[in-house]
Each structure stands twice: as C-alpha cells, then as structure tokens.
Amino acid sequence: MTEISVPTIQDIKAAHQQLYDQIRLTPVWQWKGDVSEEAVGRDTQVYLKMELFQYAGSFKPRGALMNMHNLTSTQLEKGVTAVSAGNHAIAVAYAAKSMNTTAKVVMPKSANKYRVEKCRSLGAEVELVDDVHLAFDRVEEIKEQEGRAFIHPFEGRLAALGTATVGLELHQEVPDLDAVIVPIGGGGLCAGISSAIKQLNPQCKVFGVEPEGADSMSKSLKSGKPESIEKVATIADSLGAPHAAPYSFALCQKFVNDVVLVTDQELASAMKLTFEELKLAVEPAGASALAALVGPLKYRLEGKKVGLILCGTNINTEAFNQILEQYL
C-alpha cells in the first residue's frame, strides 16, 4: 500500500472551518415510504447527503476553494485555470469569484451548453476546444503564458481535505451509519469522504460506485496501482475520468471497502426514481449512489443504515429528458 499523508480529523475540521463562509452546509434527509421499502428493503434505512444543493450545483467547490486558499496573493492576482467538461469548471468559476480572482477554464466543445453558460454567468472566461486532450494542452499553454495556477479536478491532499468535509458533515448528522456509498470519477470525492468516515466511525463500510464505462478506480484497486482506461463510455460524464491519480487512489486503497459498477440504464433508472420519488432532477453522477444501492448493493446492505452522497445536479431539462427517453 502506498504511504501517504492522511488528513487527520483535526485537519478536516480545520478545513471545514476555513471553508465555512464560502460553502453551504448541505442537508441530510432520510428517505422513507412505500417506494423506498420496495426499492431497498423494509429494514434498510437510507440517509441522503444533499450535496447537489451546494453552491455551483455539486460538491466540487470544496476542493477548488481549498486549493485556492493555499495560493499566495501574487498567484491569486494572476488568476486560476482548469480543464473540465462541467462540474469542476463551474466550481472553479464560483470559487474564483468567491476569492476575488479570475478564472479561465477550458472545456471540450461537446460540453453541455448549460454548463458552459453557467461558468460564464459566474464570471469565468471559457475557451472551447475540439476534445479533452486538446483541452489539457491548452491549459498548459495558459499556465505558461499567463501564470495562472492550475486547479486540479480531483487529485491532491488539498482536494481531499475539501471533500472530506462532506464526510464530516454526514457523520455529524448521522454518526452511526453502517455504510456510505460514494460516486467515483477521478476519486477525489471518495478519497476525502472515506478518510473522514473511516477515522470517525471505523466500523462503517465505504463503497465507491463507478459507471461500467469509466471504471479506472476499480481497475486500479485490482492491480494495486493507478490505472488508465482506453476510453470513457458513459452517460455520467461527471464520472468520466480517464485515469486514477496517486494520492486519491492511495486514500481509496486505504479506506474504501469495495467499488461496484453500474450500467447507464441503471443510472437512468435511478435518475427517474430520484425525480419521481424525491422530486429532485439530478445528473447521472448524482444518481449513481442510489443506482448502486437499489442495484448491486441492495442485498449486501439490506437492513443496514446507509448514507448516500447525491453529488451533483448540473443538467438541463433537455439533457435530462433525452437520457430518460433513450434508456427507459
């Protein structure tokens, strides 16, 4: 197992205090009723951490802000840059505005137009390029030419400290959970939440969930080292990281009990269930934890007290309807 500097509970509480005025303390809500009993079992208790209500529509500002708080005043004057198809770009735009600096984000032309316009509405300059590979190349040019600080979407100790505050808040609301299910894209959210939950409640199991078409963390945990995948093929573009990275992988390796996979159809079904039963319109990534609970983890967690992370909701009406029409 890779040796790393694990965020302590003291570190995580200090991070939470640092972020307190710039983030929302998102609610935890217990899902009860006939539909929940049918979907997950009568004796299974389900608690939803509503991180979709976070500023910028996802958990991402927590990590972005932690990184920006550690920039020098000179670096903040020059501004920041990022590459993303959506949630991270929006979060960096929000965080830059919150920190009184500027953001230039690079997005592929395939990015959802709603997300592009959301970045611009928050004051970011958006550059659109043909694909993700060119986006990374362009960000490197921006760093060199303009001196902007690069804000990584999921890797590093600061990103994990930011996402660990989600786990801290969940534990404070429901301290005796048996399990927590966390979406995995690059692994930054799961790395932080698992490090907080496992240190606060060692008996609680942490399960990651990935789309079948973006299973870099599953492959990495099996091989024992960060792995890449040849292509990303899933409707959950927010979970479409092409590789795992060393720090977030190491935290997941240390604290995550298992990672399960869900299909795009299972994601679409969970989106529909979330909308019809909870009256929430979430993107595929935001429905992934529920897809795992009603799917591959249903019987493993039957009768348990389970926390789910609803991680984001940056989707427009058109895209939401298209997914449901295509898969259901």
Stockholm file with secondary structure:
# STOCKHOLM 1.0

chainA/1-328         MTEISVPTIQDIKAAHQQLYDQIRLTPVWQWKGDVSEEAVGRDTQVYLKMELFQYAGSFKPRGALMNMHNLTSTQLEKGVTAVSAGNHAIAVAYAAKSMNTTAKVVMPKSANKYRVEKCRSLGAEVELVDDVHLAFDRVEEIKEQEGRAFIHPFEGRLAALGTATVGLELHQEVPDLDAVIVPIGGGGLCAGISSAIKQLNPQCKVFGVEPEGADSMSKSLKSGKPESIEKVATIADSLGAPHAAPYSFALCQKFVNDVVLVTDQELASAMKLTFEELKLAVEPAGASALAALVGPLKYRLEGKKVGLILCGTNINTEAFNQILEQYL
#=GR chainA/1-328 SS CCCCCCCCHHHHHHHHHHHGGGSCCCCEEEECSHHHHHHHCTTCEEEEECGGGSGGGBSTHHHHHHHHHTSCHHHHHHCEEEECSSHHHHHHHHHHHHTTCCEEEEEETTSCHHHHHHHHHTTCEEEEESSHHHHHHHHHHHHHHHCCEECCSSCSHHHHHHHHHHHHHHHHHCTTCSEEEEECSSSHHHHHHHHHHHHHCTTSEEEEEEETTCCHHHHHHHHTSCCBCSCCCCSCGGGCCSBCCHHHHHHHHHHCCEEEEECHHHHHHHHHHHHHHHCCCCCTGGGHHHHHHHTTTTTTTTTSEEEEECCBCCCCHHHHHHHHHHHC
#=GC SS_cons         CCCCCCCCHHHHHHHHHHHGGGSCCCCEEEECSHHHHHHHCTTCEEEEECGGGSGGGBSTHHHHHHHHHTSCHHHHHHCEEEECSSHHHHHHHHHHHHTTCCEEEEEETTSCHHHHHHHHHTTCEEEEESSHHHHHHHHHHHHHHHCCEECCSSCSHHHHHHHHHHHHHHHHHCTTCSEEEEECSSSHHHHHHHHHHHHHCTTSEEEEEEETTCCHHHHHHHHTSCCBCSCCCCSCGGGCCSBCCHHHHHHHHHHCCEEEEECHHHHHHHHHHHHHHHCCCCCTGGGHHHHHHHTTTTTTTTTSEEEEECCBCCCCHHHHHHHHHHHC
//
